[in-house]
Amino acid sequence: GGTVFLDEIGDMPLSIQAKVLRALQEKEFECVGGTKPIHVDIRVIAATNKDLSQLIKEGKFREDLFYRLNVITISIPPLRDRKDDILPLATHFMNKHSNENKKNVNSISPEAKSILQSYHWPGNVRELENTVSRAVIFETGENLSAESLPERMTAPTNTTPMSGEDLMSLEEVS
């Protein structure tokens, strides 16, 4: 009677996909080392950032599992394409992690807001949550400041592309 969330289903190995498909079709599974099947009545929600149609063409995702899971599709654009969602999410995560860490961080400075909104968020909402969680932990005041954000977000970026010569120098240094 519950819900199972299968995150990053596009990364699931084919051998596991077969087992998931069987469990969905038969509505039962066996625990590792178990001898009796366990019957379930569950709702399945699956998420991925991969193109499952392309993975099917490449033989990396089972077509029958795709059709079993693809009853209702909800496409959510990446966070970088939903700039208006960044501050409400950041505020939610700030409150959540402030409570969890018994801190009194209750607002976000204008400079930190600007940094959060201008960042490209390659890790999407998970990266935002982890960034805000880290900032809350490092914050010493009640206002989440730019100083508590990771350096990758606050350091000036070099917009000039590196030449092959620059790359060779970096390799020699490391």
C-alpha positions as CSV (number, residue, x, y, z in Angstrom):
1,G,0.0,0.0,0.0
2,G,3.0,2.3,-0.1
3,T,5.2,4.1,-2.7
4,V,8.6,3.0,-4.0
5,F,10.8,5.8,-5.5
6,L,13.3,4.5,-8.0
7,D,15.8,7.4,-8.4
8,E,18.1,7.6,-11.4
9,I,16.4,4.6,-13.1
10,G,18.4,5.3,-16.3
11,D,21.6,4.2,-14.5
12,M,20.1,0.9,-13.4
13,P,22.1,-2.1,-14.8
14,L,20.1,-4.4,-17.2
15,S,20.3,-7.3,-14.7
16,I,18.6,-5.3,-12.0
17,Q,16.0,-3.9,-14.6
18,A,14.9,-7.5,-15.3
19,K,14.3,-8.1,-11.5
20,V,12.4,-4.8,-11.1
21,L,10.3,-5.7,-14.1
22,R,9.5,-9.1,-12.7
23,A,8.6,-7.6,-9.3
24,L,6.3,-5.1,-11.0
25,Q,4.6,-7.7,-13.2
26,E,4.1,-10.3,-10.5
27,K,3.7,-7.9,-7.6
28,E,6.0,-9.9,-5.5
29,F,9.7,-10.3,-4.7
30,E,12.0,-12.4,-2.6
31,C,14.5,-10.9,-0.1
32,V,18.1,-11.8,-0.6
33,G,18.6,-15.1,1.2
34,G,14.8,-15.4,1.6
35,T,12.8,-18.4,0.6
36,K,9.2,-17.1,0.5
37,P,7.9,-14.5,-1.9
38,I,6.6,-11.3,-0.4
39,H,3.5,-9.9,-2.1
40,V,3.2,-6.2,-2.5
41,D,0.7,-3.6,-3.5
42,I,2.8,-0.5,-4.3
43,R,2.9,2.6,-6.4
44,V,6.1,3.1,-8.3
45,I,7.6,6.5,-9.0
46,A,10.8,6.5,-11.1
47,A,13.0,9.5,-12.0
48,T,15.9,10.0,-14.3
49,N,17.8,12.7,-16.1
50,K,18.6,10.4,-19.0
51,D,16.8,10.0,-22.3
52,L,15.3,6.5,-21.8
53,S,14.2,6.3,-25.5
54,Q,17.8,6.7,-26.5
55,L,19.0,4.2,-23.9
56,I,16.5,1.7,-25.3
57,K,17.9,2.2,-28.8
58,E,21.4,1.6,-27.4
59,G,20.3,-1.5,-25.6
60,K,21.0,-0.1,-22.2
61,F,17.4,0.1,-21.0
62,R,14.7,-2.5,-21.3
63,E,11.8,-1.4,-23.5
64,D,9.3,-3.5,-21.6
65,L,10.3,-1.9,-18.3
66,F,10.0,1.5,-19.9
67,Y,6.4,0.9,-20.9
68,R,5.6,-0.6,-17.5
69,L,6.9,2.6,-15.8
70,N,5.8,5.2,-18.4
71,V,2.1,5.5,-17.4
72,I,2.3,9.2,-16.5
73,T,5.3,11.3,-17.5
74,I,6.1,14.6,-15.7
75,S,9.0,16.5,-17.2
76,I,10.7,19.0,-14.9
77,P,13.2,21.4,-16.4
78,P,16.6,21.7,-14.7
79,L,16.9,24.3,-12.0
80,R,19.1,26.5,-14.2
81,D,16.0,27.0,-16.4
82,R,13.7,27.7,-13.4
83,K,15.5,30.7,-11.8
84,D,12.3,31.7,-10.0
85,D,12.4,28.5,-8.0
86,I,15.9,29.0,-6.6
87,L,15.2,31.4,-3.7
88,P,12.0,29.7,-2.5
89,L,13.8,26.3,-2.5
90,A,16.9,27.9,-0.9
91,T,14.7,29.4,1.9
92,H,13.0,26.1,2.4
93,F,16.4,24.2,2.7
94,M,17.8,27.0,4.9
95,N,14.9,26.6,7.4
96,K,15.1,22.8,7.2
97,H,18.8,22.6,7.9
98,S,18.8,25.4,10.4
99,N,16.3,23.4,12.5
100,E,18.2,20.1,12.0
101,N,21.5,21.7,13.0
102,K,19.9,23.7,15.9
103,K,21.0,27.0,14.3
104,N,19.2,30.3,14.1
105,V,19.9,31.1,10.4
106,N,16.6,32.7,9.3
107,S,17.3,34.9,6.2
108,I,19.5,35.0,3.2
109,S,21.6,38.1,2.5
110,P,21.0,40.0,-0.8
111,E,24.6,39.2,-2.0
112,A,24.0,35.4,-1.2
113,K,20.7,35.6,-3.1
114,S,22.4,37.1,-6.1
115,I,25.0,34.4,-6.1
116,L,22.5,31.6,-5.7
117,Q,20.4,32.9,-8.6
118,S,23.3,33.5,-10.9
119,Y,24.9,30.0,-10.4
120,H,24.2,27.4,-13.1
121,W,23.4,24.5,-10.8
122,P,24.8,21.5,-12.7
123,G,23.8,19.3,-9.8
124,N,20.2,20.6,-9.9
125,V,18.1,20.7,-6.7
126,R,20.3,18.2,-4.8
127,E,23.3,20.5,-5.3
128,L,21.2,23.5,-4.1
129,E,20.1,21.6,-1.0
130,N,23.7,20.4,-0.2
131,T,25.0,23.9,-0.8
132,V,22.5,25.6,1.5
133,S,23.0,22.8,4.1
134,R,26.8,23.4,4.1
135,A,26.2,27.2,4.3
136,V,23.9,26.9,7.3
137,I,26.6,24.7,9.1
138,F,29.3,27.3,8.4
139,E,27.2,30.4,9.0
140,T,28.0,32.1,12.3
141,G,25.2,34.6,12.2
142,E,21.4,34.7,11.7
143,N,21.8,35.7,8.0
144,L,23.0,33.3,5.4
145,S,25.9,35.2,3.9
146,A,27.9,35.0,0.7
147,E,30.9,34.1,2.8
148,S,29.3,30.8,3.9
149,L,28.7,29.7,0.3
150,P,31.3,27.4,-1.4
151,E,34.2,29.1,-3.0
152,R,33.3,27.6,-6.4
153,M,30.3,29.9,-6.4
154,T,31.9,33.0,-5.0
155,A,35.4,33.0,-6.7
156,P,35.7,35.1,-9.8
157,T,35.6,32.9,-12.9
158,N,38.1,33.0,-15.6
159,T,36.1,33.4,-18.8
160,T,39.1,33.2,-21.1
161,P,39.5,29.7,-22.5
162,M,42.8,28.0,-21.7
163,S,45.1,27.3,-24.6
164,G,46.8,23.9,-25.1
165,E,50.0,25.5,-23.7
166,D,48.2,26.5,-20.5
167,L,46.9,23.0,-20.1
168,M,50.3,21.5,-20.6
169,S,51.7,23.8,-17.9
170,L,48.9,22.7,-15.5
171,E,49.8,19.0,-16.1
172,E,53.5,19.7,-15.4
173,V,52.6,21.4,-12.1
174,S,50.4,18.5,-10.8
